[in-house]
Amino acid sequence: MWTKRTIIILANLVLLLVMFNFSVSEKEEVLENGEMVLLKLAPVDPRSLMQGDYMRLSYAISQTEELDKLPARGYAVVKLDSQQVAHLVRYQEEKTPLHPQEHLLKYTKGEWSINLGAESYFFEEGQAKTFEAAEYGGLKIDEKGNSILIGLYDAQRKLILPERK
């Protein structure tokens, strides 16, 4: 016989699985149909001894002197140049207004800058030297402002690939 407690646990488990699958399918949609955007990186410390090799990313558009005036969540509105490099137009709380050729990037406000949700790039141990040349973070974005970091790019906007051993 099913108890009330068992039914609640199973219902929560099913809900959790549905939400997880929805999140995965949403990310796959961004990867498949999203627009490629390059964001200029701002310098940060690239090492973490506790987590292995990774690069902590900070984007130039994330740095603002008016951080305290921004809402906790919102959108960075960017325009792309001919090289697919994003340039900040403004920050706004809602998805609209959005003018032609403008794109949205969701953000949350951090302590020192805004976070675009792609602030870490993990790579194989021993590859730190290869990724030191990174000048841009490559993101795929959708029309809702969702983004996924797909790689790091050098000054010539070429994807940086790990060295083969």
C-alpha positions as CSV (number, residue, x, y, z in Angstrom):
1,M,0.0,0.0,0.0
2,W,1.3,3.5,-0.9
3,T,1.7,5.8,1.9
4,K,1.2,9.5,1.7
5,R,4.9,10.0,2.3
6,T,5.9,7.6,-0.5
7,I,3.6,9.4,-2.9
8,I,5.1,12.8,-2.0
9,I,8.6,11.5,-2.4
10,L,7.8,9.9,-5.8
11,A,6.0,13.1,-7.0
12,N,9.0,15.2,-6.0
13,L,11.4,12.8,-7.8
14,V,9.3,12.9,-11.0
15,L,9.1,16.7,-10.8
16,L,12.9,17.0,-10.3
17,L,13.5,14.7,-13.3
18,V,11.1,16.7,-15.5
19,M,12.8,20.0,-14.5
20,F,16.3,18.5,-15.1
21,N,15.3,17.2,-18.6
22,F,13.7,20.5,-19.4
23,S,17.0,22.3,-18.5
24,V,19.1,20.0,-20.6
25,S,16.8,20.3,-23.6
26,E,16.9,24.1,-23.2
27,K,20.7,24.1,-23.2
28,E,20.8,21.8,-26.2
29,E,18.5,24.2,-28.1
30,V,20.8,27.1,-27.4
31,L,23.8,25.1,-28.6
32,E,22.1,24.0,-31.8
33,N,20.3,27.2,-32.7
34,G,22.0,30.0,-30.7
35,E,24.0,32.8,-32.2
36,M,27.8,32.8,-31.7
37,V,29.0,35.8,-29.7
38,L,32.5,36.6,-28.7
39,L,33.0,38.5,-25.4
40,K,36.3,40.3,-24.7
41,L,37.9,38.9,-21.5
42,A,39.1,41.0,-18.6
43,P,42.2,39.8,-16.8
44,V,41.7,37.5,-13.7
45,D,43.6,34.8,-11.9
46,P,43.6,31.6,-14.0
47,R,44.4,29.0,-11.4
48,S,42.7,27.0,-8.7
49,L,44.7,24.5,-6.7
50,M,41.6,22.9,-5.2
51,Q,39.7,22.2,-8.4
52,G,42.5,21.4,-10.8
53,D,43.2,23.6,-13.8
54,Y,40.6,26.1,-14.8
55,M,40.3,29.7,-15.9
56,R,38.1,32.1,-14.0
57,L,36.6,34.3,-16.6
58,S,35.6,37.9,-16.3
59,Y,34.2,39.8,-19.3
60,A,34.9,43.4,-20.2
61,I,31.1,44.0,-20.5
62,S,30.7,42.7,-16.9
63,Q,32.8,45.6,-15.5
64,T,30.7,48.6,-14.6
65,E,31.2,51.5,-12.3
66,E,27.4,51.7,-11.8
67,L,27.0,48.2,-10.3
68,D,25.2,49.5,-7.2
69,K,22.5,51.1,-9.5
70,L,21.7,47.9,-11.4
71,P,18.9,45.5,-10.4
72,A,19.9,42.1,-9.0
73,R,18.9,40.4,-12.2
74,G,18.5,41.7,-15.7
75,Y,19.9,41.8,-19.2
76,A,23.0,43.1,-20.8
77,V,22.0,44.4,-24.2
78,V,24.8,44.0,-26.8
79,K,25.4,44.6,-30.5
80,L,27.8,42.5,-32.5
81,D,30.4,43.9,-34.9
82,S,31.4,42.3,-38.1
83,Q,33.7,39.9,-36.2
84,Q,30.9,38.7,-33.9
85,V,32.4,40.5,-31.0
86,A,29.8,41.8,-28.6
87,H,29.8,45.5,-27.5
88,L,27.7,46.6,-24.5
89,V,24.9,49.0,-25.4
90,R,23.1,49.1,-22.0
91,Y,21.8,47.1,-19.1
92,Q,18.1,46.7,-18.6
93,E,15.8,44.9,-16.2
94,E,13.3,43.4,-18.7
95,K,13.7,41.8,-22.2
96,T,12.3,44.9,-23.9
97,P,12.9,47.3,-25.3
98,L,15.2,45.6,-27.8
99,H,16.1,47.3,-31.1
100,P,17.2,45.7,-34.3
101,Q,20.7,44.1,-34.2
102,E,20.6,44.0,-30.4
103,H,21.0,40.8,-28.4
104,L,20.2,39.9,-24.8
105,L,22.5,38.3,-22.2
106,K,21.0,37.4,-18.8
107,Y,23.0,38.5,-15.8
108,T,22.9,38.4,-12.1
109,K,24.6,41.0,-10.0
110,G,27.7,39.8,-8.0
111,E,29.6,41.5,-5.4
112,W,32.2,43.1,-7.7
113,S,30.7,42.7,-11.2
114,I,27.8,41.2,-13.1
115,N,27.8,37.5,-13.8
116,L,26.7,36.2,-17.1
117,G,26.7,32.5,-16.0
118,A,29.8,31.5,-17.9
119,E,32.6,32.6,-15.5
120,S,34.6,29.3,-15.4
121,Y,36.3,27.4,-18.1
122,F,37.7,24.0,-17.1
123,F,40.5,22.3,-19.1
124,E,42.8,19.3,-18.8
125,E,45.5,19.5,-16.2
126,G,48.8,20.8,-17.8
127,Q,47.0,22.9,-20.5
128,A,47.1,26.2,-18.6
129,K,49.9,27.6,-20.9
130,T,47.8,26.9,-24.0
131,F,44.8,28.9,-22.7
132,E,46.8,31.9,-21.4
133,A,46.4,33.3,-24.9
134,A,42.6,33.6,-24.5
135,E,41.3,37.0,-25.4
136,Y,37.6,36.2,-25.9
137,G,35.0,33.8,-24.5
138,G,32.8,32.3,-27.1
139,L,29.2,31.9,-26.2
140,K,26.1,30.7,-27.9
141,I,23.1,32.9,-27.0
142,D,19.4,32.6,-27.7
143,E,16.7,35.3,-28.1
144,K,15.7,35.0,-24.4
145,G,19.2,35.9,-23.2
146,N,20.3,32.3,-22.2
147,S,23.9,31.6,-23.0
148,I,26.4,28.7,-23.0
149,L,30.2,29.0,-23.0
150,I,31.5,26.9,-25.9
151,G,35.2,27.8,-25.9
152,L,38.0,30.3,-25.6
153,Y,39.3,32.3,-28.5
154,D,42.7,34.0,-29.2
155,A,43.3,37.6,-30.4
156,Q,42.6,36.6,-34.0
157,R,39.2,35.1,-32.9
158,K,40.3,31.5,-33.5
159,L,39.2,28.8,-31.2
160,I,41.9,27.6,-28.8
161,L,42.2,23.9,-28.8
162,P,44.1,21.9,-26.1
163,E,47.5,20.6,-27.1
164,R,47.6,16.9,-28.0
165,K,49.9,14.7,-25.9
